[in-house]
Amino acid sequence: MSPLPATIPAIVRTRVRAAVRRRVVADPVEAERRSLLLRLMSLTLQYPDPELVAARPAVAAAVAALPESPAATELTTFTDWFTHEDPDALARHYVEMFDLRRKSSLYLTYYLHGDTRRRGMALLALAQRYRAAGWETDGGELPDHLPVALEFAALSGPGGGEAPLRQHRRGLQLIHRALTDADSPYRHVLAALLSLLPPPTEDDLKAVAELAAQGPPNEDVGLDPYTTPTPLEDSHR
Protein backbone atom coordinates (compact mmCIF):
# COMPACT_ATOMS: atom_id res chain seq x y z
CA MET A 1 0.00 0.00 0.00
CA SER A 2 1.44 3.41 -0.97
CA PRO A 3 2.03 6.03 1.75
CA LEU A 4 -0.89 8.34 2.43
CA PRO A 5 -0.38 12.02 1.53
CA ALA A 6 0.85 14.15 4.43
CA THR A 7 -1.95 16.63 3.75
CA ILE A 8 -4.58 14.16 4.98
CA PRO A 9 -5.42 14.82 8.66
CA ALA A 10 -3.73 12.43 11.09
CA ILE A 11 -7.01 11.01 12.43
CA VAL A 12 -8.10 10.13 8.89
CA ARG A 13 -4.77 8.45 8.13
CA THR A 14 -5.00 6.47 11.37
CA ARG A 15 -8.53 5.30 10.75
CA VAL A 16 -7.81 4.34 7.17
CA ARG A 17 -4.88 2.24 8.32
CA ALA A 18 -7.02 0.66 11.05
CA ALA A 19 -9.67 -0.19 8.46
CA VAL A 20 -7.04 -1.82 6.25
CA ARG A 21 -5.83 -3.97 9.14
CA ARG A 22 -9.31 -4.91 10.34
CA ARG A 23 -10.40 -8.38 9.44
CA VAL A 24 -13.39 -8.55 7.10
CA VAL A 25 -16.44 -9.84 8.94
CA ALA A 26 -17.80 -13.04 7.40
CA ASP A 27 -21.27 -12.97 5.90
CA PRO A 28 -24.02 -14.76 7.90
CA VAL A 29 -23.94 -17.89 5.74
CA GLU A 30 -20.17 -18.19 6.06
CA ALA A 31 -20.35 -17.53 9.81
CA GLU A 32 -22.96 -20.28 10.22
CA ARG A 33 -20.87 -22.73 8.18
CA ARG A 34 -17.80 -21.95 10.26
CA SER A 35 -19.74 -22.34 13.50
CA LEU A 36 -21.01 -25.76 12.43
CA LEU A 37 -17.49 -26.87 11.53
CA LEU A 38 -16.21 -25.84 14.97
CA ARG A 39 -19.07 -27.57 16.77
CA LEU A 40 -18.43 -30.79 14.85
CA MET A 41 -14.73 -30.58 15.74
CA SER A 42 -15.65 -30.04 19.39
CA LEU A 43 -17.94 -33.05 19.34
CA THR A 44 -15.52 -35.42 17.63
CA LEU A 45 -12.70 -34.50 20.05
CA GLN A 46 -14.75 -35.48 23.10
CA TYR A 47 -14.38 -38.85 24.80
CA PRO A 48 -16.38 -41.44 22.85
CA ASP A 49 -18.85 -42.36 25.59
CA PRO A 50 -21.94 -44.46 24.77
CA GLU A 51 -23.99 -41.38 23.87
CA LEU A 52 -21.42 -40.15 21.36
CA VAL A 53 -20.89 -43.64 19.96
CA ALA A 54 -24.64 -43.97 19.37
CA ALA A 55 -24.68 -40.58 17.62
CA ARG A 56 -21.89 -41.44 15.17
CA PRO A 57 -24.18 -41.93 12.13
CA ALA A 58 -25.78 -38.53 12.77
CA VAL A 59 -22.36 -36.90 13.13
CA ALA A 60 -21.17 -38.49 9.89
CA ALA A 61 -24.33 -37.32 8.10
CA ALA A 62 -23.79 -33.75 9.33
CA VAL A 63 -20.21 -33.83 8.07
CA ALA A 64 -21.29 -35.27 4.71
CA ALA A 65 -23.74 -32.38 4.29
CA LEU A 66 -21.06 -29.70 4.75
CA PRO A 67 -20.16 -27.51 1.77
CA GLU A 68 -16.90 -28.53 0.12
CA SER A 69 -13.81 -27.15 1.86
CA PRO A 70 -10.43 -28.40 3.13
CA ALA A 71 -11.89 -28.66 6.65
CA ALA A 72 -14.89 -30.66 5.44
CA THR A 73 -12.61 -33.04 3.52
CA GLU A 74 -10.52 -33.68 6.63
CA LEU A 75 -13.60 -34.27 8.79
CA THR A 76 -15.04 -36.66 6.21
CA THR A 77 -11.87 -38.73 6.30
CA PHE A 78 -12.06 -38.81 10.09
CA THR A 79 -15.73 -39.82 10.28
CA ASP A 80 -15.17 -42.63 7.76
CA TRP A 81 -12.95 -44.21 10.44
CA PHE A 82 -14.80 -42.94 13.50
CA THR A 83 -18.18 -44.31 12.43
CA HIS A 84 -16.99 -47.87 11.83
CA GLU A 85 -14.41 -48.34 14.59
CA ASP A 86 -15.22 -50.82 17.36
CA PRO A 87 -16.42 -48.76 20.39
CA ASP A 88 -13.99 -50.37 22.84
CA ALA A 89 -11.07 -49.89 20.45
CA LEU A 90 -12.17 -46.31 19.87
CA ALA A 91 -12.19 -45.57 23.61
CA ARG A 92 -8.75 -47.14 24.07
CA HIS A 93 -7.34 -45.16 21.18
CA TYR A 94 -8.74 -41.90 22.55
CA VAL A 95 -7.23 -42.49 26.00
CA GLU A 96 -3.86 -43.42 24.50
CA MET A 97 -3.74 -40.35 22.26
CA PHE A 98 -5.08 -37.67 24.59
CA ASP A 99 -4.64 -38.87 28.17
CA LEU A 100 -1.34 -40.75 28.10
CA ARG A 101 0.81 -38.57 25.85
CA ARG A 102 2.27 -35.19 26.76
CA LYS A 103 2.53 -34.03 23.15
CA SER A 104 -1.13 -34.57 22.29
CA SER A 105 -2.93 -33.51 25.46
CA LEU A 106 -6.05 -31.46 24.74
CA TYR A 107 -5.32 -28.92 27.51
CA LEU A 108 -4.07 -25.93 25.54
CA THR A 109 -2.42 -23.84 28.26
CA TYR A 110 -0.15 -26.78 29.05
CA TYR A 111 1.84 -26.15 25.87
CA LEU A 112 2.27 -22.46 26.60
CA HIS A 113 2.96 -22.63 30.34
CA GLY A 114 3.57 -26.27 31.27
CA ASP A 115 3.11 -27.15 34.94
CA THR A 116 3.86 -23.66 36.23
CA ARG A 117 2.02 -21.04 38.26
CA ARG A 118 1.52 -19.05 35.07
CA ARG A 119 -0.78 -21.77 33.81
CA GLY A 120 -3.16 -21.24 36.71
CA MET A 121 -3.40 -17.56 35.82
CA ALA A 122 -3.95 -18.40 32.15
CA LEU A 123 -6.80 -20.74 33.07
CA LEU A 124 -8.39 -18.05 35.22
CA ALA A 125 -8.09 -15.47 32.43
CA LEU A 126 -9.72 -17.88 29.98
CA ALA A 127 -12.60 -18.58 32.35
CA GLN A 128 -13.08 -14.82 32.79
CA ARG A 129 -13.15 -14.38 29.01
CA TYR A 130 -15.94 -16.92 28.78
CA ARG A 131 -17.96 -15.25 31.54
CA ALA A 132 -17.46 -11.79 30.02
CA ALA A 133 -19.00 -13.13 26.81
CA GLY A 134 -21.98 -14.41 28.78
CA TRP A 135 -20.95 -18.04 28.46
CA GLU A 136 -20.69 -20.48 31.36
CA THR A 137 -19.16 -23.95 31.08
CA ASP A 138 -20.77 -26.84 32.93
CA GLY A 139 -17.68 -27.28 35.11
CA GLY A 140 -16.96 -30.75 33.78
CA GLU A 141 -13.72 -29.69 32.08
CA LEU A 142 -11.08 -27.01 32.46
CA PRO A 143 -11.61 -23.93 30.29
CA ASP A 144 -8.56 -24.72 28.16
CA HIS A 145 -9.82 -28.17 27.12
CA LEU A 146 -9.87 -28.02 23.34
CA PRO A 147 -13.49 -29.19 22.89
CA VAL A 148 -14.55 -26.43 25.34
CA ALA A 149 -12.55 -23.79 23.46
CA LEU A 150 -14.04 -24.99 20.17
CA GLU A 151 -17.58 -24.76 21.53
CA PHE A 152 -16.91 -21.21 22.74
CA ALA A 153 -15.54 -20.28 19.32
CA ALA A 154 -18.59 -21.78 17.60
CA LEU A 155 -21.00 -19.82 19.79
CA SER A 156 -19.12 -16.53 20.00
CA GLY A 157 -17.91 -16.03 16.44
CA PRO A 158 -14.63 -15.68 14.57
CA GLY A 159 -13.42 -12.54 16.39
CA GLY A 160 -13.21 -12.88 20.15
CA GLY A 161 -14.61 -16.39 20.09
CA GLU A 162 -11.69 -17.78 18.11
CA ALA A 163 -9.06 -15.68 19.89
CA PRO A 164 -8.11 -18.51 22.32
CA LEU A 165 -7.55 -20.84 19.36
CA ARG A 166 -5.32 -18.30 17.62
CA GLN A 167 -3.42 -17.68 20.85
CA HIS A 168 -2.69 -21.39 21.22
CA ARG A 169 -1.95 -22.08 17.58
CA ARG A 170 1.50 -23.47 18.37
CA GLY A 171 0.02 -25.96 20.81
CA LEU A 172 -2.55 -27.01 18.22
CA GLN A 173 0.25 -27.46 15.68
CA LEU A 174 2.13 -29.68 18.14
CA ILE A 175 -0.96 -31.80 18.81
CA HIS A 176 -1.43 -32.28 15.07
CA ARG A 177 2.24 -33.19 14.65
CA ALA A 178 2.07 -35.75 17.49
CA LEU A 179 -1.12 -37.33 16.15
CA THR A 180 0.40 -37.51 12.69
CA ASP A 181 3.52 -39.20 14.08
CA ALA A 182 1.25 -41.70 15.85
CA ASP A 183 -0.78 -42.25 12.64
CA SER A 184 -3.95 -41.41 14.56
CA PRO A 185 -7.09 -40.60 12.55
CA TYR A 186 -7.68 -37.75 15.02
CA ARG A 187 -4.98 -35.88 13.11
CA HIS A 188 -7.65 -35.09 10.53
CA VAL A 189 -9.74 -33.18 13.08
CA LEU A 190 -6.72 -31.08 14.03
CA ALA A 191 -5.91 -30.55 10.35
CA ALA A 192 -9.47 -29.34 9.81
CA LEU A 193 -9.10 -26.85 12.66
CA LEU A 194 -5.72 -25.59 11.50
CA SER A 195 -7.16 -24.95 8.04
CA LEU A 196 -9.47 -22.34 9.60
CA LEU A 197 -6.67 -20.47 11.37
CA PRO A 198 -4.03 -18.13 9.93
CA PRO A 199 -1.07 -20.07 8.47
CA PRO A 200 1.90 -20.59 10.79
CA THR A 201 4.81 -18.18 10.68
CA GLU A 202 8.45 -19.23 10.63
CA ASP A 203 8.58 -18.37 14.33
CA ASP A 204 5.57 -20.61 14.96
CA LEU A 205 7.21 -23.56 13.22
CA LYS A 206 10.46 -23.02 15.11
CA ALA A 207 8.61 -22.86 18.45
CA VAL A 208 6.70 -26.06 17.65
CA ALA A 209 9.95 -27.86 16.85
CA GLU A 210 11.39 -26.69 20.18
CA LEU A 211 8.26 -27.81 22.03
CA ALA A 212 8.45 -31.22 20.37
CA ALA A 213 12.10 -31.59 21.39
CA GLN A 214 12.06 -30.07 24.89
CA GLY A 215 8.46 -30.07 26.08
CA PRO A 216 6.65 -27.24 27.91
CA PRO A 217 8.08 -25.45 30.98
CA ASN A 218 7.99 -27.49 34.17
CA GLU A 219 7.28 -26.49 37.74
CA ASP A 220 5.60 -28.79 40.25
CA VAL A 221 3.45 -26.21 42.05
CA GLY A 222 0.89 -23.53 41.41
CA LEU A 223 -2.06 -24.63 39.28
CA ASP A 224 -4.55 -23.11 41.75
CA PRO A 225 -7.35 -22.16 41.29
CA TYR A 226 -7.48 -24.93 38.70
CA THR A 227 -5.86 -28.34 38.77
CA THR A 228 -5.73 -31.18 36.28
CA PRO A 229 -3.78 -34.42 36.09
CA THR A 230 -0.52 -33.94 34.21
CA PRO A 231 -0.40 -36.09 31.05
CA LEU A 232 2.03 -38.95 31.34
CA GLU A 233 5.32 -38.94 29.49
CA ASP A 234 4.95 -39.74 25.83
CA SER A 235 5.70 -43.43 25.51
CA HIS A 236 7.61 -42.78 22.30
CA ARG A 237 10.03 -40.22 23.72
C-alpha positions in Angstrom: 0.0 0.0 0.0 1.4 3.4 -1.0 2.0 6.0 1.7 -0.9 8.3 2.4 -0.4 12.0 1.5 0.9 14.1 4.4 -2.0 16.6 3.7 -4.6 14.2 5.0 -5.4 14.8 8.7 -3.7 12.4 11.1 -7.0 11.0 12.4 -8.1 10.1 8.9 -4.8 8.5 8.1 -5.0 6.5 11.4 -8.5 5.3 10.8 -7.8 4.3 7.2 -4.9 2.2 8.3 -7.0 0.7 11.1 -9.7 -0.2 8.5 -7.0 -1.8 6.2 -5.8 -4.0 9.1 -9.3 -4.9 10.3 -10.4 -8.4 9.4 -13.4 -8.6 7.1 -16.4 -9.8 8.9 -17.8 -13.0 7.4 -21.3 -13.0 5.9 -24.0 -14.8 7.9 -23.9 -17.9 5.7 -20.2 -18.2 6.1 -20.4 -17.5 9.8 -23.0 -20.3 10.2 -20.9 -22.7 8.2 -17.8 -22.0 10.3 -19.7 -22.3 13.5 -21.0 -25.8 12.4 -17.5 -26.9 11.5 -16.2 -25.8 15.0 -19.1 -27.6 16.8 -18.4 -30.8 14.9 -14.7 -30.6 15.7 -15.6 -30.0 19.4 -17.9 -33.1 19.3 -15.5 -35.4 17.6 -12.7 -34.5 20.0 -14.7 -35.5 23.1 -14.4 -38.9 24.8 -16.4 -41.4 22.8 -18.8 -42.4 25.6 -21.9 -44.5 24.8 -24.0 -41.4 23.9 -21.4 -40.2 21.4 -20.9 -43.6 20.0 -24.6 -44.0 19.4 -24.7 -40.6 17.6 -21.9 -41.4 15.2 -24.2 -41.9 12.1 -25.8 -38.5 12.8 -22.4 -36.9 13.1 -21.2 -38.5 9.9 -24.3 -37.3 8.1 -23.8 -33.8 9.3 -20.2 -33.8 8.1 -21.3 -35.3 4.7 -23.7 -32.4 4.3 -21.1 -29.7 4.7 -20.2 -27.5 1.8 -16.9 -28.5 0.1 -13.8 -27.1 1.9 -10.4 -28.4 3.1 -11.9 -28.7 6.7 -14.9 -30.7 5.4 -12.6 -33.0 3.5 -10.5 -33.7 6.6 -13.6 -34.3 8.8 -15.0 -36.7 6.2 -11.9 -38.7 6.3 -12.1 -38.8 10.1 -15.7 -39.8 10.3 -15.2 -42.6 7.8 -12.9 -44.2 10.4 -14.8 -42.9 13.5 -18.2 -44.3 12.4 -17.0 -47.9 11.8 -14.4 -48.3 14.6 -15.2 -50.8 17.4 -16.4 -48.8 20.4 -14.0 -50.4 22.8 -11.1 -49.9 20.5 -12.2 -46.3 19.9 -12.2 -45.6 23.6 -8.7 -47.1 24.1 -7.3 -45.2 21.2 -8.7 -41.9 22.6 -7.2 -42.5 26.0 -3.9 -43.4 24.5 -3.7 -40.4 22.3 -5.1 -37.7 24.6 -4.6 -38.9 28.2 -1.3 -40.7 28.1 0.8 -38.6 25.8 2.3 -35.2 26.8 2.5 -34.0 23.2 -1.1 -34.6 22.3 -2.9 -33.5 25.5 -6.1 -31.5 24.7 -5.3 -28.9 27.5 -4.1 -25.9 25.5 -2.4 -23.8 28.3 -0.2 -26.8 29.1 1.8 -26.2 25.9 2.3 -22.5 26.6 3.0 -22.6 30.3 3.6 -26.3 31.3 3.1 -27.2 34.9 3.9 -23.7 36.2 2.0 -21.0 38.3 1.5 -19.0 35.1 -0.8 -21.8 33.8 -3.2 -21.2 36.7 -3.4 -17.6 35.8 -3.9 -18.4 32.2 -6.8 -20.7 33.1 -8.4 -18.0 35.2 -8.1 -15.5 32.4 -9.7 -17.9 30.0 -12.6 -18.6 32.3 -13.1 -14.8 32.8 -13.1 -14.4 29.0 -15.9 -16.9 28.8 -18.0 -15.2 31.5 -17.5 -11.8 30.0 -19.0 -13.1 26.8 -22.0 -14.4 28.8 -20.9 -18.0 28.5 -20.7 -20.5 31.4 -19.2 -24.0 31.1 -20.8 -26.8 32.9 -17.7 -27.3 35.1 -17.0 -30.7 33.8 -13.7 -29.7 32.1 -11.1 -27.0 32.5 -11.6 -23.9 30.3 -8.6 -24.7 28.2 -9.8 -28.2 27.1 -9.9 -28.0 23.3 -13.5 -29.2 22.9 -14.5 -26.4 25.3 -12.6 -23.8 23.5 -14.0 -25.0 20.2 -17.6 -24.8 21.5 -16.9 -21.2 22.7 -15.5 -20.3 19.3 -18.6 -21.8 17.6 -21.0 -19.8 19.8 -19.1 -16.5 20.0 -17.9 -16.0 16.4 -14.6 -15.7 14.6 -13.4 -12.5 16.4 -13.2 -12.9 20.2 -14.6 -16.4 20.1 -11.7 -17.8 18.1 -9.1 -15.7 19.9 -8.1 -18.5 22.3 -7.6 -20.8 19.4 -5.3 -18.3 17.6 -3.4 -17.7 20.9 -2.7 -21.4 21.2 -2.0 -22.1 17.6 1.5 -23.5 18.4 0.0 -26.0 20.8 -2.5 -27.0 18.2 0.3 -27.5 15.7 2.1 -29.7 18.1 -1.0 -31.8 18.8 -1.4 -32.3 15.1 2.2 -33.2 14.7 2.1 -35.7 17.5 -1.1 -37.3 16.2 0.4 -37.5 12.7 3.5 -39.2 14.1 1.3 -41.7 15.9 -0.8 -42.2 12.6 -4.0 -41.4 14.6 -7.1 -40.6 12.6 -7.7 -37.8 15.0 -5.0 -35.9 13.1 -7.7 -35.1 10.5 -9.7 -33.2 13.1 -6.7 -31.1 14.0 -5.9 -30.5 10.4 -9.5 -29.3 9.8 -9.1 -26.8 12.7 -5.7 -25.6 11.5 -7.2 -25.0 8.0 -9.5 -22.3 9.6 -6.7 -20.5 11.4 -4.0 -18.1 9.9 -1.1 -20.1 8.5 1.9 -20.6 10.8 4.8 -18.2 10.7 8.4 -19.2 10.6 8.6 -18.4 14.3 5.6 -20.6 15.0 7.2 -23.6 13.2 10.5 -23.0 15.1 8.6 -22.9 18.4 6.7 -26.1 17.7 9.9 -27.9 16.9 11.4 -26.7 20.2 8.3 -27.8 22.0 8.5 -31.2 20.4 12.1 -31.6 21.4 12.1 -30.1 24.9 8.5 -30.1 26.1 6.6 -27.2 27.9 8.1 -25.5 31.0 8.0 -27.5 34.2 7.3 -26.5 37.7 5.6 -28.8 40.2 3.4 -26.2 42.1 0.9 -23.5 41.4 -2.1 -24.6 39.3 -4.6 -23.1 41.8 -7.3 -22.2 41.3 -7.5 -24.9 38.7 -5.9 -28.3 38.8 -5.7 -31.2 36.3 -3.8 -34.4 36.1 -0.5 -33.9 34.2 -0.4 -36.1 31.0 2.0 -39.0 31.3 5.3 -38.9 29.5 5.0 -39.7 25.8 5.7 -43.4 25.5 7.6 -42.8 22.3 10.0 -40.2 23.7 
